[in-house]
Amino acid sequence: MQAPQDNKPRWERRKDARPQELLAAALDQFVERGYAATRLEDVAKRAGVSKGTLYLYFTNKEELFKAVVRGTIVEVIGEAEQDAAGFEGHSAALMRELLMRWWNQCCSSQLAGITKLMFAEGNNFPELAHFYNEEVVARGTGLIRSVLVRGIDRGEFRAVDPDVMTPVLVAPVMMLMMWTQSFMPACEMPPIDPHAYMDLFITTNLAGLAAPAQ
């Protein structure tokens, strides 16, 4: 049985796909050039459209950047939130799953370039910094905190302060991302096996979080 064919004219199919093409081109440009140096005409050229066409979908560079973040990192967080809400197993298994997913999908992929961009340029663009904090940082750290609270309430984790423990879990992952994405490619530094690092980091912290045997 043949798959149904798309009978739309070629130009119309391209029009339907154009927002995603623009977002993909913008992601490439922001990661390669940074926020300040990215020009909308370069994004349009990369997507194979005119600058005027880009303005039909996005009013300015700030809105384009927000759309890129919402279509990538925010979607990853949303999926993780849904999966965590329906998870029925031990909180340690959930924490491991979420931290590894964060590393694989956001910190060792092209999306790490967006986080690097915010580290480097967030202070120069406070509106973007507030946006990123509200939609990415607060939700991501809030998810980690919720798993800590879940584990404490279920007697699976010891009674630590979740507001203190959350950055303890987040900071080493961010450091690994900066190390592998920035310093190792630019300098002659001893290589790090990210998966071995993440496994040891998670295992050590979960051992420390484990509730004492009754």
C-alpha positions in Angstrom: 0.0 0.0 0.0 1.5 3.3 -1.0 1.8 6.2 1.5 -0.7 9.0 0.8 0.9 11.8 -1.2 1.0 15.4 -0.3 -0.9 17.1 -3.1 -0.2 20.6 -2.0 1.8 22.7 -4.5 5.5 22.8 -3.7 5.5 26.5 -2.7 2.6 25.8 -0.2 4.4 22.9 1.4 7.5 25.1 1.8 5.4 27.8 3.4 4.0 25.4 5.9 7.5 24.3 6.9 9.0 27.7 6.9 8.7 28.6 10.6 10.6 25.4 11.5 13.2 26.2 8.9 13.7 29.7 10.3 14.0 28.3 13.8 16.6 25.8 12.8 18.6 28.4 11.0 18.3 30.8 13.9 19.5 28.1 16.3 22.6 27.5 14.2 23.3 31.2 13.9 22.8 31.9 17.6 25.1 29.0 18.6 27.8 29.9 16.2 27.7 33.7 16.5 26.1 34.5 19.8 23.1 36.7 20.4 24.6 40.2 19.8 26.4 39.2 16.6 23.5 37.3 15.0 21.8 39.4 12.4 18.3 38.6 11.1 19.4 38.9 7.5 21.9 36.2 8.1 19.3 33.9 9.6 17.0 34.6 6.6 19.8 33.8 4.2 20.7 30.6 6.0 17.0 29.6 5.8 16.9 30.4 2.1 14.3 33.2 2.5 14.3 37.0 2.4 14.6 39.1 5.5 11.0 40.4 4.8 9.7 36.8 4.9 11.3 36.3 8.3 9.5 39.3 9.6 6.2 37.7 8.6 6.8 35.2 11.4 9.0 37.0 14.0 8.8 40.7 14.8 12.4 41.0 16.0 15.5 39.1 17.1 14.4 38.9 20.7 11.1 37.1 19.7 13.0 34.8 17.4 15.4 33.9 20.2 12.5 33.2 22.5 10.9 31.0 19.9 14.1 29.0 19.5 14.3 28.4 23.2 10.6 27.5 23.6 10.9 25.1 20.6 13.9 23.3 22.0 14.9 23.4 25.7 11.5 24.3 27.0 10.0 21.4 25.1 12.5 19.1 26.7 11.7 20.4 30.1 7.9 20.0 29.5 8.3 16.4 28.4 10.4 15.7 31.5 7.8 17.2 33.7 5.1 15.0 32.2 7.2 11.9 32.6 8.1 12.7 36.2 4.4 13.3 37.1 3.5 9.8 35.9 6.6 8.0 37.3 5.8 5.3 39.9 9.2 4.0 40.8 11.9 4.9 43.3 12.8 8.5 43.5 16.5 7.7 43.0 15.7 6.1 39.6 13.7 9.1 38.6 16.5 11.5 39.6 19.0 9.5 37.6 16.7 9.5 34.6 16.1 13.2 34.7 19.8 14.2 35.2 20.9 11.9 32.4 18.2 13.2 30.1 19.2 16.8 30.9 22.8 15.9 30.0 22.1 14.0 26.8 19.4 16.4 25.4 20.5 19.8 26.5 24.2 19.8 27.7 26.0 17.5 25.2 24.0 18.6 22.1 23.8 21.7 20.1 21.5 23.2 22.7 24.4 23.6 25.0 25.3 26.6 22.8 22.2 28.4 24.0 23.2 27.9 27.7 26.7 29.1 26.9 25.2 32.1 25.1 23.2 33.0 28.2 26.2 32.7 30.5 28.2 35.0 28.2 25.6 37.6 27.2 22.8 37.4 29.7 24.1 40.4 31.7 24.0 42.5 28.5 20.4 41.6 27.7 18.5 41.6 31.0 15.1 41.0 29.4 16.5 37.8 27.8 18.1 36.8 31.1 14.7 37.1 32.9 13.0 35.2 30.2 15.5 32.4 30.3 15.4 32.2 34.1 11.7 32.0 34.2 11.1 29.5 31.4 14.3 27.4 31.6 16.2 27.8 34.8 13.3 28.0 37.2 11.4 25.1 35.6 14.4 22.9 35.3 15.7 23.4 38.9 12.1 23.3 40.1 11.8 19.8 38.6 14.9 18.6 40.3 13.7 20.1 43.6 10.3 18.3 43.2 12.0 15.0 42.9 14.0 15.7 46.1 10.8 16.5 47.9 9.2 13.4 46.5 12.0 11.2 47.8 12.0 12.8 51.2 8.2 12.5 51.6 8.3 8.9 50.6 11.1 8.1 53.0 13.5 7.3 50.1 15.9 10.2 50.7 17.3 11.6 53.9 15.8 14.9 55.1 18.1 17.3 53.4 17.2 20.9 52.6 15.9 20.7 48.9 16.7 24.4 48.3 20.4 23.7 49.2 20.6 20.3 47.5 19.2 21.4 44.2 22.1 23.6 43.2 24.5 20.9 44.5 23.0 18.6 41.8 22.8 21.2 39.1 26.2 22.9 39.3 28.5 20.0 38.5 26.5 19.2 35.3 26.8 22.8 34.2 30.6 22.7 34.9 30.9 19.5 32.8 29.0 21.2 30.0 31.3 24.3 30.0 34.4 22.1 30.3 33.5 19.8 27.4 32.0 22.5 25.2 34.4 25.4 25.7 37.7 24.5 27.3 38.5 21.0 25.9 38.0 22.0 22.2 40.1 25.1 22.6 42.9 23.9 24.9 45.1 20.9 25.1 43.4 19.5 28.2 43.1 15.9 29.5 39.9 14.4 28.0 36.9 13.6 30.2 34.5 10.8 29.6 31.2 12.6 30.1 29.1 9.5 30.6 31.6 8.1 33.2 31.5 11.5 34.9 27.7 11.6 35.0 27.4 8.1 36.2 29.9 8.6 39.1 28.4 12.0 40.0 24.8 10.7 40.1 25.7 7.4 41.9 27.7 9.3 44.6 25.0 11.8 45.2 22.2 9.2 45.3 24.3 7.2 47.8 24.5 10.3 50.0 20.8 11.0 49.6 19.7 7.5 50.5 17.6 7.4 53.6 19.3 5.5 56.5 18.2 1.9 56.9 15.6 1.4 59.6 
